[in-house]
Amino acid sequence: MDFNGLADPYVKLHLLPGACKANKLKTKTVRNTLHPVWNETLTYCGITEEDMYRKTLR
């Protein structure tokens, strides 16, 4: 939160297990709000349906 009582929020997504950069995604920053709406679709590339059964989104 900044001096005017607002924030510049964003969301970080981590697909676990996995430490590589491809397992991390981030939304765009929504500036000057306490009630952000992202309305974004983030896509992990190279992940199979079988991989998804062994992964956790954090």
Secondary structure, 3 states (H helix, E strand, C coil): CCCCCCECCCCEEEEECCCCHHHEEECCCCCCECCCCCCCCCCCCCCCHHHHCCCEEC
